[in-house]
Amino acid sequence: MAKQKQGLPSSTAGLVRYFDEYHESIQIKPEWIVGTCVFIVLTSFFLRPYVRTIFGV
């Protein structure tokens, strides 16, 4: 007697689509993130001597 073949589960089993929620969330452009990071780094670089004199670090 031949064994019955068992089928594998579907490749999309358990996946959920969240496309509707994606458009409702806050969206920030990557350029703003990079620009903010550069601004923080440059500001901390230029303020470093003043912070050392004020706090004595």
GROMACS elastic network, one bead per residue, 0.5 to 0.9 nm:
[ bonds ]
;  ai    aj funct       b0    kb
    7    10     6  0.88627   500
    8    11     6  0.84802   500
    9    12     6  0.84156   500
    9    13     6  0.68957   500
   10    13     6  0.53428   500
   11    14     6  0.87357   500
   11    15     6  0.89391   500
   12    15     6  0.56656   500
   12    16     6  0.87539   500
   13    16     6  0.87768   500
   17    20     6  0.82167   500
   18    21     6  0.55022   500
   18    22     6  0.63740   500
   19    22     6  0.51944   500
   19    23     6  0.69740   500
   20    23     6  0.59045   500
   20    24     6  0.70224   500
   21    24     6  0.52431   500
   21    25     6  0.65806   500
   22    25     6  0.56343   500
   22    26     6  0.85665   500
   22    27     6  0.87952   500
   23    26     6  0.79938   500
   23    27     6  0.80939   500
   24    27     6  0.86361   500
   28    31     6  0.83656   500
   28    32     6  0.68712   500
   28    33     6  0.74994   500
   29    32     6  0.55149   500
   29    33     6  0.69228   500
   30    33     6  0.51130   500
   30    34     6  0.63037   500
   30    35     6  0.85071   500
   31    34     6  0.52168   500
   31    35     6  0.59441   500
   31    36     6  0.84661   500
   32    35     6  0.50124   500
   32    36     6  0.59718   500
   32    37     6  0.85354   500
   33    36     6  0.52275   500
   33    37     6  0.62712   500
   33    38     6  0.87046   500
   34    37     6  0.51571   500
   34    38     6  0.61957   500
   34    39     6  0.85667   500
   35    38     6  0.51340   500
   35    39     6  0.60652   500
   35    40     6  0.86450   500
   36    39     6  0.50077   500
   36    40     6  0.61939   500
   36    41     6  0.86418   500
   37    40     6  0.51865   500
   37    41     6  0.62184   500
   37    42     6  0.86325   500
   38    41     6  0.51557   500
   38    42     6  0.60898   500
   38    43     6  0.84364   500
   39    42     6  0.52498   500
   39    43     6  0.59586   500
   39    44     6  0.84897   500
   40    43     6  0.51359   500
   40    44     6  0.60602   500
   40    45     6  0.84707   500
   41    44     6  0.52624   500
   41    45     6  0.61026   500
   41    46     6  0.87617   500
   42    46     6  0.62175   500
   42    47     6  0.85243   500
   43    46     6  0.52968   500
   43    47     6  0.60119   500
   43    48     6  0.84387   500
   44    47     6  0.51343   500
   44    48     6  0.58942   500
   45    48     6  0.54692   500
   45    49     6  0.83024   500
   46    49     6  0.70820   500
   46    50     6  0.81966   500
   47    50     6  0.54068   500
   47    51     6  0.62478   500
   47    52     6  0.87727   500
   48    51     6  0.52202   500
   48    52     6  0.62876   500
   48    53     6  0.88789   500
   49    52     6  0.51849   500
   49    53     6  0.64631   500
   49    54     6  0.87942   500
   50    53     6  0.52525   500
   50    54     6  0.61742   500
   50    55     6  0.85916   500
   51    54     6  0.51333   500
   51    55     6  0.59350   500
   51    56     6  0.77165   500
   51    57     6  0.76619   500
   52    55     6  0.55105   500
   52    56     6  0.51647   500
   53    56     6  0.52029   500
   53    57     6  0.72416   500
   54    57     6  0.81255   500
